[in-house]
């Protein structure tokens, strides 16, 4: 009886950890995308300024 309870606990904890990891990775991807787009925008504005001058 005790062993099955431990197995269920371990399974639920690992599933929760996997869910958290997936959410964290998705969040990191979103941050990376916004960071890259910001870099591109800055690069475009910088090149535009250098073209003007």
mmJSON file of the N, C-alpha and C atoms, coordinates in Angstrom:
{"data_MODEL":{"atom_site":{
"group_PDB":["ATOM","ATOM","ATOM","ATOM","ATOM","ATOM","ATOM","ATOM","ATOM","ATOM","ATOM","ATOM","ATOM","ATOM","ATOM","ATOM","ATOM","ATOM","ATOM","ATOM","ATOM","ATOM","ATOM","ATOM","ATOM","ATOM","ATOM","ATOM","ATOM","ATOM","ATOM","ATOM","ATOM","ATOM","ATOM","ATOM","ATOM","ATOM","ATOM","ATOM","ATOM","ATOM","ATOM","ATOM","ATOM","ATOM","ATOM","ATOM","ATOM","ATOM","ATOM","ATOM","ATOM","ATOM","ATOM","ATOM","ATOM","ATOM","ATOM","ATOM","ATOM","ATOM","ATOM","ATOM","ATOM","ATOM","ATOM","ATOM","ATOM","ATOM","ATOM","ATOM","ATOM","ATOM","ATOM","ATOM","ATOM","ATOM","ATOM","ATOM","ATOM","ATOM","ATOM","ATOM","ATOM","ATOM","ATOM","ATOM","ATOM","ATOM","ATOM","ATOM","ATOM","ATOM","ATOM","ATOM","ATOM","ATOM","ATOM","ATOM","ATOM","ATOM","ATOM","ATOM","ATOM","ATOM","ATOM","ATOM","ATOM","ATOM","ATOM","ATOM","ATOM","ATOM","ATOM","ATOM","ATOM","ATOM","ATOM","ATOM","ATOM","ATOM","ATOM","ATOM","ATOM","ATOM","ATOM","ATOM","ATOM","ATOM","ATOM","ATOM","ATOM","ATOM","ATOM","ATOM","ATOM","ATOM","ATOM","ATOM","ATOM","ATOM","ATOM","ATOM","ATOM","ATOM","ATOM","ATOM","ATOM","ATOM","ATOM","ATOM","ATOM","ATOM","ATOM","ATOM","ATOM","ATOM","ATOM"],
"id":[1,2,3,4,5,6,7,8,9,10,11,12,13,14,15,16,17,18,19,20,21,22,23,24,25,26,27,28,29,30,31,32,33,34,35,36,37,38,39,40,41,42,43,44,45,46,47,48,49,50,51,52,53,54,55,56,57,58,59,60,61,62,63,64,65,66,67,68,69,70,71,72,73,74,75,76,77,78,79,80,81,82,83,84,85,86,87,88,89,90,91,92,93,94,95,96,97,98,99,100,101,102,103,104,105,106,107,108,109,110,111,112,113,114,115,116,117,118,119,120,121,122,123,124,125,126,127,128,129,130,131,132,133,134,135,136,137,138,139,140,141,142,143,144,145,146,147,148,149,150,151,152,153,154,155,156,157,158,159],
"type_symbol":["N","C","C","N","C","C","N","C","C","N","C","C","N","C","C","N","C","C","N","C","C","N","C","C","N","C","C","N","C","C","N","C","C","N","C","C","N","C","C","N","C","C","N","C","C","N","C","C","N","C","C","N","C","C","N","C","C","N","C","C","N","C","C","N","C","C","N","C","C","N","C","C","N","C","C","N","C","C","N","C","C","N","C","C","N","C","C","N","C","C","N","C","C","N","C","C","N","C","C","N","C","C","N","C","C","N","C","C","N","C","C","N","C","C","N","C","C","N","C","C","N","C","C","N","C","C","N","C","C","N","C","C","N","C","C","N","C","C","N","C","C","N","C","C","N","C","C","N","C","C","N","C","C","N","C","C","N","C","C"],
"label_atom_id":["N","CA","C","N","CA","C","N","CA","C","N","CA","C","N","CA","C","N","CA","C","N","CA","C","N","CA","C","N","CA","C","N","CA","C","N","CA","C","N","CA","C","N","CA","C","N","CA","C","N","CA","C","N","CA","C","N","CA","C","N","CA","C","N","CA","C","N","CA","C","N","CA","C","N","CA","C","N","CA","C","N","CA","C","N","CA","C","N","CA","C","N","CA","C","N","CA","C","N","CA","C","N","CA","C","N","CA","C","N","CA","C","N","CA","C","N","CA","C","N","CA","C","N","CA","C","N","CA","C","N","CA","C","N","CA","C","N","CA","C","N","CA","C","N","CA","C","N","CA","C","N","CA","C","N","CA","C","N","CA","C","N","CA","C","N","CA","C","N","CA","C","N","CA","C","N","CA","C","N","CA","C","N","CA","C"],
"label_alt_id":[null,null,null,null,null,null,null,null,null,null,null,null,null,null,null,null,null,null,null,null,null,null,null,null,null,null,null,null,null,null,null,null,null,null,null,null,null,null,null,null,null,null,null,null,null,null,null,null,null,null,null,null,null,null,null,null,null,null,null,null,null,null,null,null,null,null,null,null,null,null,null,null,null,null,null,null,null,null,null,null,null,null,null,null,null,null,null,null,null,null,null,null,null,null,null,null,null,null,null,null,null,null,null,null,null,null,null,null,null,null,null,null,null,null,null,null,null,null,null,null,null,null,null,null,null,null,null,null,null,null,null,null,null,null,null,null,null,null,null,null,null,null,null,null,null,null,null,null,null,null,null,null,null,null,null,null,null,null,null],
"label_comp_id":["UNK","UNK","UNK","UNK","UNK","UNK","UNK","UNK","UNK","UNK","UNK","UNK","UNK","UNK","UNK","UNK","UNK","UNK","UNK","UNK","UNK","UNK","UNK","UNK","UNK","UNK","UNK","UNK","UNK","UNK","UNK","UNK","UNK","UNK","UNK","UNK","UNK","UNK","UNK","UNK","UNK","UNK","UNK","UNK","UNK","UNK","UNK","UNK","UNK","UNK","UNK","UNK","UNK","UNK","UNK","UNK","UNK","UNK","UNK","UNK","UNK","UNK","UNK","UNK","UNK","UNK","UNK","UNK","UNK","UNK","UNK","UNK","UNK","UNK","UNK","UNK","UNK","UNK","UNK","UNK","UNK","UNK","UNK","UNK","UNK","UNK","UNK","UNK","UNK","UNK","UNK","UNK","UNK","UNK","UNK","UNK","UNK","UNK","UNK","UNK","UNK","UNK","UNK","UNK","UNK","UNK","UNK","UNK","UNK","UNK","UNK","UNK","UNK","UNK","UNK","UNK","UNK","UNK","UNK","UNK","UNK","UNK","UNK","UNK","UNK","UNK","UNK","UNK","UNK","UNK","UNK","UNK","UNK","UNK","UNK","UNK","UNK","UNK","UNK","UNK","UNK","UNK","UNK","UNK","UNK","UNK","UNK","UNK","UNK","UNK","UNK","UNK","UNK","UNK","UNK","UNK","UNK","UNK","UNK"],
"label_asym_id":["A","A","A","A","A","A","A","A","A","A","A","A","A","A","A","A","A","A","A","A","A","A","A","A","A","A","A","A","A","A","A","A","A","A","A","A","A","A","A","A","A","A","A","A","A","A","A","A","A","A","A","A","A","A","A","A","A","A","A","A","A","A","A","A","A","A","A","A","A","A","A","A","A","A","A","A","A","A","A","A","A","A","A","A","A","A","A","A","A","A","A","A","A","A","A","A","A","A","A","A","A","A","A","A","A","A","A","A","A","A","A","A","A","A","A","A","A","A","A","A","A","A","A","A","A","A","A","A","A","A","A","A","A","A","A","A","A","A","A","A","A","A","A","A","A","A","A","A","A","A","A","A","A","A","A","A","A","A","A"],
"label_entity_id":["1","1","1","1","1","1","1","1","1","1","1","1","1","1","1","1","1","1","1","1","1","1","1","1","1","1","1","1","1","1","1","1","1","1","1","1","1","1","1","1","1","1","1","1","1","1","1","1","1","1","1","1","1","1","1","1","1","1","1","1","1","1","1","1","1","1","1","1","1","1","1","1","1","1","1","1","1","1","1","1","1","1","1","1","1","1","1","1","1","1","1","1","1","1","1","1","1","1","1","1","1","1","1","1","1","1","1","1","1","1","1","1","1","1","1","1","1","1","1","1","1","1","1","1","1","1","1","1","1","1","1","1","1","1","1","1","1","1","1","1","1","1","1","1","1","1","1","1","1","1","1","1","1","1","1","1","1","1","1"],
"label_seq_id":[1,1,1,2,2,2,3,3,3,4,4,4,5,5,5,6,6,6,7,7,7,8,8,8,9,9,9,10,10,10,11,11,11,12,12,12,13,13,13,14,14,14,15,15,15,16,16,16,17,17,17,18,18,18,19,19,19,20,20,20,21,21,21,22,22,22,23,23,23,24,24,24,25,25,25,26,26,26,27,27,27,28,28,28,29,29,29,30,30,30,31,31,31,32,32,32,33,33,33,34,34,34,35,35,35,36,36,36,37,37,37,38,38,38,39,39,39,40,40,40,41,41,41,42,42,42,43,43,43,44,44,44,45,45,45,46,46,46,47,47,47,48,48,48,49,49,49,50,50,50,51,51,51,52,52,52,53,53,53],
"pdbx_PDB_ins_code":[null,null,null,null,null,null,null,null,null,null,null,null,null,null,null,null,null,null,null,null,null,null,null,null,null,null,null,null,null,null,null,null,null,null,null,null,null,null,null,null,null,null,null,null,null,null,null,null,null,null,null,null,null,null,null,null,null,null,null,null,null,null,null,null,null,null,null,null,null,null,null,null,null,null,null,null,null,null,null,null,null,null,null,null,null,null,null,null,null,null,null,null,null,null,null,null,null,null,null,null,null,null,null,null,null,null,null,null,null,null,null,null,null,null,null,null,null,null,null,null,null,null,null,null,null,null,null,null,null,null,null,null,null,null,null,null,null,null,null,null,null,null,null,null,null,null,null,null,null,null,null,null,null,null,null,null,null,null,null],
"Cartn_x":[0.835,0.0,0.866,1.875,2.745,3.519,3.965,4.755,3.926,2.651,1.812,1.616,1.453,1.303,2.555,3.712,4.982,5.095,4.724,4.79,3.874,2.664,1.71,2.256,2.844,3.43,4.541,5.436,6.564,6.063,5.062,4.511,3.899,3.099,2.451,3.48,4.506,5.55,6.308,6.629,7.367,6.505,5.213,4.314,4.236,4.132,4.079,5.381,6.509,7.81,7.908,7.432,7.463,6.6,5.423,4.541,5.185,5.811,6.489,7.63,8.393,9.52,9.036,7.951,7.411,6.953,6.26,5.787,6.975,8.013,9.211,9.895,10.02,10.661,9.859,8.53,7.695,7.883,7.943,8.139,9.492,10.524,11.853,11.839,11.143,11.052,10.404,9.314,8.63,9.569,10.31,11.23,12.317,12.805,13.859,13.343,12.126,11.54,11.41,10.861,10.678,12.034,13.035,14.373,14.978,14.824,15.371,14.671,13.357,12.628,13.035,13.273,13.712,15.092,15.968,17.311,17.202,16.342,16.173,15.654,14.676,14.137,15.227,16.024,17.109,18.107,18.416,19.362,18.82,17.524,16.911,16.954,16.592,16.582,18.002,18.975,20.371,20.835,20.545,20.972,20.252,18.984,18.242,18.874,19.302,19.962,21.268,22.051,23.335,23.104,22.001,21.707,21.385,20.646,20.261,21.491,22.437,23.601,24.731],
"Cartn_y":[-1.208,0.0,1.254,1.236,2.402,2.625,1.535,1.662,2.284,1.912,2.491,3.981,4.379,5.797,6.562,5.981,6.635,6.763,5.705,5.727,6.812,6.901,7.926,9.326,9.493,10.785,11.162,10.232,10.495,10.835,10.083,10.331,11.728,12.086,13.404,14.524,14.328,15.36,15.512,14.39,14.472,15.115,14.8,15.413,16.923,17.329,18.752,19.438,18.774,19.341,19.508,18.498,18.583,19.745,19.915,21.016,22.361,22.486,23.738,24.006,22.966,23.115,23.565,22.961,23.338,24.792,25.203,26.587,27.539,27.163,28.009,28.148,27.032,27.087,27.962,27.837,28.656,30.127,30.437,31.811,32.322,31.5,31.898,32.153,31.296,31.473,32.814,33.139,34.4,35.568,35.504,36.579,36.699,35.545,35.553,36.185,35.844,36.403,37.923,38.389,39.834,40.537,39.888,40.47,40.598,39.538,39.55,40.612,40.696,41.691,43.104,43.293,44.596,44.922,43.933,44.131,44.52,43.815,44.112,45.537,45.938,47.294,48.322,48.083,49.003,49.077,47.929,47.891,48.684,48.517,49.235,50.741,51.16,52.6,53.157,52.361,52.814,52.962,51.995,52.06,53.223,53.455,54.57,55.886,56.019,57.249,57.439,56.375,56.498,56.839,56.361,56.698,58.181,58.728,60.137,61.05,60.707,61.568,61.275],
"Cartn_z":[0.0,0.0,0.0,0.848,0.948,-0.346,-0.968,-2.2,-3.326,-3.447,-4.498,-4.255,-2.995,-2.667,-3.066,-2.809,-3.165,-4.685,-5.4,-6.864,-7.42,-6.887,-7.343,-7.053,-5.874,-5.52,-6.489,-6.748,-7.655,-9.057,-9.511,-10.845,-10.935,-9.954,-9.992,-9.91,-9.094,-8.968,-10.279,-10.925,-12.192,-13.284,-13.294,-14.278,-14.052,-12.787,-12.476,-12.883,-12.64,-13.009,-14.521,-15.269,-16.727,-17.219,-16.621,-17.009,-16.749,-15.575,-15.241,-16.207,-16.525,-17.444,-18.814,-19.303,-20.612,-20.599,-19.536,-19.437,-19.381,-18.642,-18.525,-19.875,-20.604,-21.913,-22.871,-22.823,-23.698,-23.361,-22.064,-21.62,-22.116,-21.996,-22.452,-23.959,-24.716,-26.162,-26.492,-25.768,-26.01,-25.737,-24.615,-24.277,-25.334,-25.809,-26.828,-28.115,-28.511,-29.736,-29.624,-28.495,-28.33,-28.298,-27.673,-27.606,-28.999,-29.811,-31.168,-32.01,-31.907,-32.701,-32.281,-30.979,-30.492,-31.07,-31.079,-31.649,-33.116,-33.865,-35.286,-35.475,-34.662,-34.767,-34.49,-33.437,-33.115,-34.262,-34.857,-35.977,-37.157,-37.429,-38.544,-38.304,-37.089,-36.802,-36.857,-36.371,-36.416,-37.85,-38.694,-40.091,-40.793,-40.418,-41.005,-40.632,-39.377,-38.936,-39.689,-39.871,-40.548,-42.027,-42.61,-44.007,-44.14,-43.166,-43.217,-43.143,-42.245,-42.047,-43.037],
"occupancy":[1.0,1.0,1.0,1.0,1.0,1.0,1.0,1.0,1.0,1.0,1.0,1.0,1.0,1.0,1.0,1.0,1.0,1.0,1.0,1.0,1.0,1.0,1.0,1.0,1.0,1.0,1.0,1.0,1.0,1.0,1.0,1.0,1.0,1.0,1.0,1.0,1.0,1.0,1.0,1.0,1.0,1.0,1.0,1.0,1.0,1.0,1.0,1.0,1.0,1.0,1.0,1.0,1.0,1.0,1.0,1.0,1.0,1.0,1.0,1.0,1.0,1.0,1.0,1.0,1.0,1.0,1.0,1.0,1.0,1.0,1.0,1.0,1.0,1.0,1.0,1.0,1.0,1.0,1.0,1.0,1.0,1.0,1.0,1.0,1.0,1.0,1.0,1.0,1.0,1.0,1.0,1.0,1.0,1.0,1.0,1.0,1.0,1.0,1.0,1.0,1.0,1.0,1.0,1.0,1.0,1.0,1.0,1.0,1.0,1.0,1.0,1.0,1.0,1.0,1.0,1.0,1.0,1.0,1.0,1.0,1.0,1.0,1.0,1.0,1.0,1.0,1.0,1.0,1.0,1.0,1.0,1.0,1.0,1.0,1.0,1.0,1.0,1.0,1.0,1.0,1.0,1.0,1.0,1.0,1.0,1.0,1.0,1.0,1.0,1.0,1.0,1.0,1.0,1.0,1.0,1.0,1.0,1.0,1.0],
"B_iso_or_equiv":[0.0,0.0,0.0,0.0,0.0,0.0,0.0,0.0,0.0,0.0,0.0,0.0,0.0,0.0,0.0,0.0,0.0,0.0,0.0,0.0,0.0,0.0,0.0,0.0,0.0,0.0,0.0,0.0,0.0,0.0,0.0,0.0,0.0,0.0,0.0,0.0,0.0,0.0,0.0,0.0,0.0,0.0,0.0,0.0,0.0,0.0,0.0,0.0,0.0,0.0,0.0,0.0,0.0,0.0,0.0,0.0,0.0,0.0,0.0,0.0,0.0,0.0,0.0,0.0,0.0,0.0,0.0,0.0,0.0,0.0,0.0,0.0,0.0,0.0,0.0,0.0,0.0,0.0,0.0,0.0,0.0,0.0,0.0,0.0,0.0,0.0,0.0,0.0,0.0,0.0,0.0,0.0,0.0,0.0,0.0,0.0,0.0,0.0,0.0,0.0,0.0,0.0,0.0,0.0,0.0,0.0,0.0,0.0,0.0,0.0,0.0,0.0,0.0,0.0,0.0,0.0,0.0,0.0,0.0,0.0,0.0,0.0,0.0,0.0,0.0,0.0,0.0,0.0,0.0,0.0,0.0,0.0,0.0,0.0,0.0,0.0,0.0,0.0,0.0,0.0,0.0,0.0,0.0,0.0,0.0,0.0,0.0,0.0,0.0,0.0,0.0,0.0,0.0,0.0,0.0,0.0,0.0,0.0,0.0],
"pdbx_formal_charge":[null,null,null,null,null,null,null,null,null,null,null,null,null,null,null,null,null,null,null,null,null,null,null,null,null,null,null,null,null,null,null,null,null,null,null,null,null,null,null,null,null,null,null,null,null,null,null,null,null,null,null,null,null,null,null,null,null,null,null,null,null,null,null,null,null,null,null,null,null,null,null,null,null,null,null,null,null,null,null,null,null,null,null,null,null,null,null,null,null,null,null,null,null,null,null,null,null,null,null,null,null,null,null,null,null,null,null,null,null,null,null,null,null,null,null,null,null,null,null,null,null,null,null,null,null,null,null,null,null,null,null,null,null,null,null,null,null,null,null,null,null,null,null,null,null,null,null,null,null,null,null,null,null,null,null,null,null,null,null],
"auth_seq_id":[1,1,1,2,2,2,3,3,3,4,4,4,5,5,5,6,6,6,7,7,7,8,8,8,9,9,9,10,10,10,11,11,11,12,12,12,13,13,13,14,14,14,15,15,15,16,16,16,17,17,17,18,18,18,19,19,19,20,20,20,21,21,21,22,22,22,23,23,23,24,24,24,25,25,25,26,26,26,27,27,27,28,28,28,29,29,29,30,30,30,31,31,31,32,32,32,33,33,33,34,34,34,35,35,35,36,36,36,37,37,37,38,38,38,39,39,39,40,40,40,41,41,41,42,42,42,43,43,43,44,44,44,45,45,45,46,46,46,47,47,47,48,48,48,49,49,49,50,50,50,51,51,51,52,52,52,53,53,53],
"auth_comp_id":["UNK","UNK","UNK","UNK","UNK","UNK","UNK","UNK","UNK","UNK","UNK","UNK","UNK","UNK","UNK","UNK","UNK","UNK","UNK","UNK","UNK","UNK","UNK","UNK","UNK","UNK","UNK","UNK","UNK","UNK","UNK","UNK","UNK","UNK","UNK","UNK","UNK","UNK","UNK","UNK","UNK","UNK","UNK","UNK","UNK","UNK","UNK","UNK","UNK","UNK","UNK","UNK","UNK","UNK","UNK","UNK","UNK","UNK","UNK","UNK","UNK","UNK","UNK","UNK","UNK","UNK","UNK","UNK","UNK","UNK","UNK","UNK","UNK","UNK","UNK","UNK","UNK","UNK","UNK","UNK","UNK","UNK","UNK","UNK","UNK","UNK","UNK","UNK","UNK","UNK","UNK","UNK","UNK","UNK","UNK","UNK","UNK","UNK","UNK","UNK","UNK","UNK","UNK","UNK","UNK","UNK","UNK","UNK","UNK","UNK","UNK","UNK","UNK","UNK","UNK","UNK","UNK","UNK","UNK","UNK","UNK","UNK","UNK","UNK","UNK","UNK","UNK","UNK","UNK","UNK","UNK","UNK","UNK","UNK","UNK","UNK","UNK","UNK","UNK","UNK","UNK","UNK","UNK","UNK","UNK","UNK","UNK","UNK","UNK","UNK","UNK","UNK","UNK","UNK","UNK","UNK","UNK","UNK","UNK"],
"auth_asym_id":["A","A","A","A","A","A","A","A","A","A","A","A","A","A","A","A","A","A","A","A","A","A","A","A","A","A","A","A","A","A","A","A","A","A","A","A","A","A","A","A","A","A","A","A","A","A","A","A","A","A","A","A","A","A","A","A","A","A","A","A","A","A","A","A","A","A","A","A","A","A","A","A","A","A","A","A","A","A","A","A","A","A","A","A","A","A","A","A","A","A","A","A","A","A","A","A","A","A","A","A","A","A","A","A","A","A","A","A","A","A","A","A","A","A","A","A","A","A","A","A","A","A","A","A","A","A","A","A","A","A","A","A","A","A","A","A","A","A","A","A","A","A","A","A","A","A","A","A","A","A","A","A","A","A","A","A","A","A","A"],
"auth_atom_id":["N","CA","C","N","CA","C","N","CA","C","N","CA","C","N","CA","C","N","CA","C","N","CA","C","N","CA","C","N","CA","C","N","CA","C","N","CA","C","N","CA","C","N","CA","C","N","CA","C","N","CA","C","N","CA","C","N","CA","C","N","CA","C","N","CA","C","N","CA","C","N","CA","C","N","CA","C","N","CA","C","N","CA","C","N","CA","C","N","CA","C","N","CA","C","N","CA","C","N","CA","C","N","CA","C","N","CA","C","N","CA","C","N","CA","C","N","CA","C","N","CA","C","N","CA","C","N","CA","C","N","CA","C","N","CA","C","N","CA","C","N","CA","C","N","CA","C","N","CA","C","N","CA","C","N","CA","C","N","CA","C","N","CA","C","N","CA","C","N","CA","C","N","CA","C","N","CA","C","N","CA","C","N","CA","C"],
"pdbx_PDB_model_num":[1,1,1,1,1,1,1,1,1,1,1,1,1,1,1,1,1,1,1,1,1,1,1,1,1,1,1,1,1,1,1,1,1,1,1,1,1,1,1,1,1,1,1,1,1,1,1,1,1,1,1,1,1,1,1,1,1,1,1,1,1,1,1,1,1,1,1,1,1,1,1,1,1,1,1,1,1,1,1,1,1,1,1,1,1,1,1,1,1,1,1,1,1,1,1,1,1,1,1,1,1,1,1,1,1,1,1,1,1,1,1,1,1,1,1,1,1,1,1,1,1,1,1,1,1,1,1,1,1,1,1,1,1,1,1,1,1,1,1,1,1,1,1,1,1,1,1,1,1,1,1,1,1,1,1,1,1,1,1]
}}}
